[in-house]
């Protein structure tokens, strides 16, 4: 079972930046995708960004150009660099690990964008 622990959330002013980290107990074997999702109050959870073991990335159009997903190849950790943050980015952010036969979620971490 892959365990995921998010860190780096908090309160930031509009226009500011934050970097989220997701430390996994291991990368899944074989093909996998590591992803960030978010859920705002009263809304459904949505995909933010993902990165595959090949290094291919995808972004939600609402964050493209502002957020960057990356991974550390030396240890099982992914990052989400969030720049030019907006109040509508306020949400609980979740890390997700999707392997060929399994699917795990982190507990989530709060990001609040407010002045």
Secondary structure per residue as TSV (DSSP state, phi and psi in degrees):
chain	resnum	aa	ss	phi	psi
A	1	X	-	360.0	131.7
A	2	X	-	-88.0	126.9
A	3	X	-	-103.0	137.7
A	4	X	E	-125.0	131.5
A	5	X	E	-128.0	117.0
A	6	X	E	-88.8	150.2
A	7	X	E	-151.9	165.0
A	8	X	-	101.1	0.3
A	9	X	-	-75.0	-178.6
A	10	X	E	150.8	-161.7
A	11	X	E	-103.0	132.2
A	12	X	E	-142.6	150.1
A	13	X	-	-79.0	154.8
A	14	X	T	-53.9	138.0
A	15	X	T	89.6	-9.9
A	16	X	-	-83.0	-174.9
A	17	X	-	-132.2	151.8
A	18	X	E	-145.5	152.1
A	19	X	E	-122.8	120.8
A	20	X	E	-93.0	145.4
A	21	X	E	-122.8	147.4
A	22	X	E	-131.4	109.2
A	23	X	E	-95.4	121.9
A	24	X	E	-99.6	153.0
A	25	X	S	-69.3	-25.4
A	26	X	-	-169.3	157.1
A	27	X	-	-80.7	142.1
A	28	X	-	-59.7	151.8
A	29	X	S	-78.6	153.9
A	30	X	S	71.9	-153.8
A	31	X	S	-69.8	137.0
A	32	X	-	-153.1	163.2
A	33	X	E	-129.9	132.6
A	34	X	E	-108.8	134.2
A	35	X	E	-139.2	159.9
A	36	X	E	-113.6	135.0
A	37	X	E	-124.9	166.7
A	38	X	E	-146.6	154.3
A	39	X	E	-137.7	116.9
A	40	X	-	-89.5	157.3
A	41	X	T	-55.5	129.6
A	42	X	T	76.7	5.0
A	43	X	S	-121.2	164.0
A	44	X	-	-78.9	155.9
A	45	X	-	-66.1	137.4
A	46	X	E	-130.6	151.9
A	47	X	E	-69.2	136.1
A	48	X	E	-107.2	-54.0
A	49	X	E	-164.0	155.8
A	50	X	E	-148.1	161.0
A	51	X	E	-140.2	133.7
A	52	X	E	-94.5	173.9
A	53	X	T	-67.3	-15.8
A	54	X	T	-86.0	-5.0
A	55	X	-	89.1	4.4
A	56	X	-	-75.8	140.3
A	57	X	E	-122.2	152.1
A	58	X	E	-137.1	148.1
A	59	X	E	-133.4	149.2
A	60	X	-	-67.1	135.2
A	61	X	T	-55.6	-27.0
A	62	X	T	-71.2	-15.9
A	63	X	T	-117.1	-8.6
A	64	X	B	-57.4	132.2
A	65	X	T	89.6	-14.5
A	66	X	T	-113.3	-33.3
A	67	X	E	-109.4	147.6
A	68	X	E	-133.5	124.4
A	69	X	E	-97.5	140.4
A	70	X	E	-149.5	171.6
A	71	X	E	-140.5	157.1
A	72	X	E	-100.2	117.3
A	73	X	T	-76.1	-16.9
A	74	X	T	-83.7	-23.5
A	75	X	T	-144.7	155.8
A	76	X	T	-78.8	75.6
A	77	X	E	-138.2	136.1
A	78	X	E	-118.8	161.5
A	79	X	E	-131.6	155.9
A	80	X	E	-132.5	104.0
A	81	X	E	-84.0	120.4
A	82	X	E	-116.7	114.8
A	83	X	-	-115.2	164.0
A	84	X	S	48.4	48.7
A	85	X	-	-65.9	145.6
A	86	X	-	-120.4	157.3
A	87	X	G	-54.9	-32.5
A	88	X	G	-73.0	-5.3
A	89	X	G	-83.4	-6.0
A	90	X	-	-61.3	125.0
A	91	X	E	-177.7	170.8
A	92	X	E	-89.0	126.3
A	93	X	E	-101.4	131.9
A	94	X	E	-118.3	141.1
A	95	X	E	-94.9	143.3
A	96	X	E	-137.1	138.2
A	97	X	E	-117.3	120.0
A	98	X	E	-119.0	107.4
A	99	X	-	-98.1	-173.1
A	100	X	S	-69.7	-26.4
A	101	X	S	-129.0	2.1
A	102	X	-	-146.9	169.4
A	103	X	E	-155.3	116.9
A	104	X	E	-127.1	151.8
A	105	X	E	-123.8	148.3
A	106	X	-	-81.9	178.7
A	107	X	-	-79.5	-20.2
A	108	X	-	97.1	155.2
A	109	X	E	-143.9	140.8
A	110	X	E	-81.6	133.8
A	111	X	E	-122.6	123.4
A	112	X	E	-122.7	124.4
A	113	X	E	-111.0	110.0
A	114	X	-	-159.7	148.5
A	115	X	-	-94.7	360.0
